[in-house]
Every structure is written in structure tokens, then in C-alpha cells.
């Protein structure tokens, strides 16, 4: 894990077990969809969430802290951003 998961440049993105694309959704749907996906996951699995608004990373980080999961990587990917979260 990197000490600061926000906007890591130059690093290879980690592997992931599942992906979730919430780029076309507005609040609160991205968090609700992320929460629903985590309910189907096992501990140790990694979810890659792709989203349009950069500020959504703060919501993902807060969600992860509140649920005991861990943001392991975040990066810009062309016209969107993605965050990898490990289920604990």
C-alpha cells in the first residue's frame, strides 16, 4: 500500500477481482452501487471503481474508512478516474 492513495502517477495499477463503472451516475448512486458490490465480495478481493468526477475519490475514501476497507490505489485514466479498494 502506498502512503497516499490519491492520484498516484507512474505506478502500475494493481490487479482487481471486480470492476464497477459508475461514470454515468449521480450522487448517491455511485456509493450505493459500490456498497452493493462489496456485499457480494469476499475478504481480500479488490474492486476497481471508475467514476467521472475527481471529487468522488473523497467519498470513496470516506466509505472505505467507515466500512473498514482499504483504498489501495487511485489514478486518472483518460477522461475519468479509478480507485481500487480492497475488502477487509
C-alpha positions as CSV (number, residue, x, y, z in Angstrom):
1,X,0.0,0.0,0.0
2,X,1.2,3.5,-0.8
3,X,1.0,6.1,2.0
4,X,-1.1,8.4,-0.1
5,X,-3.5,6.7,-2.4
6,X,-4.8,9.8,-4.1
7,X,-3.7,10.4,-7.8
8,X,-0.7,8.2,-7.9
9,X,1.2,8.8,-11.1
10,X,3.7,6.5,-12.8
11,X,2.8,3.4,-10.8
12,X,1.3,0.3,-12.4
13,X,-2.3,-0.2,-11.4
14,X,-2.9,-3.2,-9.2
15,X,-4.8,-6.2,-10.2
16,X,-8.5,-6.4,-9.3
17,X,-11.2,-9.1,-8.9
18,X,-14.2,-7.0,-9.9
19,X,-14.9,-3.7,-11.6
20,X,-17.7,-1.2,-11.3
21,X,-18.4,1.6,-13.7
22,X,-20.4,4.5,-12.1
23,X,-19.2,7.2,-14.6
24,X,-22.8,8.0,-15.8
25,X,-24.3,8.0,-12.3
26,X,-25.1,10.9,-10.0
27,X,-24.9,11.0,-6.2
28,X,-25.9,9.0,-4.3
29,X,-26.0,6.1,-6.8
30,X,-22.2,5.6,-7.0
31,X,-21.8,4.9,-3.3
32,X,-25.0,2.8,-3.2
33,X,-23.7,0.7,-6.2
34,X,-20.2,0.4,-4.6
35,X,-21.8,-0.7,-1.3
36,X,-24.0,-3.3,-3.1
37,X,-20.9,-4.7,-5.0
38,X,-19.0,-5.0,-1.7
39,X,-21.8,-7.1,-0.2
40,X,-21.2,-9.7,-2.9
41,X,-17.4,-9.8,-2.4
42,X,-15.1,-11.9,-0.1
43,X,-12.4,-10.5,2.1
44,X,-9.2,-9.9,0.2
45,X,-10.9,-9.2,-3.1
46,X,-10.2,-5.9,-4.9
47,X,-12.9,-3.7,-6.5
48,X,-11.9,-1.2,-9.2
49,X,-14.4,1.7,-9.3
50,X,-14.4,4.0,-12.3
51,X,-16.1,7.4,-12.0
52,X,-16.3,10.7,-13.8
53,X,-15.9,13.4,-11.1
54,X,-12.5,13.6,-9.4
55,X,-14.1,14.7,-6.1
56,X,-15.7,11.3,-5.9
57,X,-12.4,9.9,-4.6
58,X,-13.1,11.6,-1.3
59,X,-16.5,9.9,-1.0
60,X,-14.8,6.5,-1.8
61,X,-12.1,7.1,0.8
62,X,-14.8,8.0,3.5
63,X,-16.9,5.0,2.5
64,X,-13.8,2.8,2.8
65,X,-12.9,4.1,6.3
66,X,-16.4,3.7,7.5
67,X,-16.7,0.2,6.3
68,X,-13.2,-1.0,7.4
69,X,-12.0,-1.5,3.8
70,X,-8.8,0.0,2.2
71,X,-8.2,2.2,-0.8
72,X,-5.1,0.8,-2.3
73,X,-4.7,2.9,-5.5
74,X,-6.3,5.8,-7.3
75,X,-5.4,7.2,-10.8
76,X,-6.6,9.3,-13.7
77,X,-7.5,7.2,-16.7
78,X,-8.1,9.4,-19.7
79,X,-11.4,11.2,-19.2
80,X,-12.2,9.5,-15.9
81,X,-10.7,8.3,-12.6
82,X,-10.5,4.9,-11.0
83,X,-9.9,3.7,-7.4
84,X,-9.0,0.2,-6.3
85,X,-10.5,-0.8,-2.9
86,X,-9.6,-4.0,-1.0
87,X,-12.4,-5.6,1.1
88,X,-11.1,-6.4,4.6
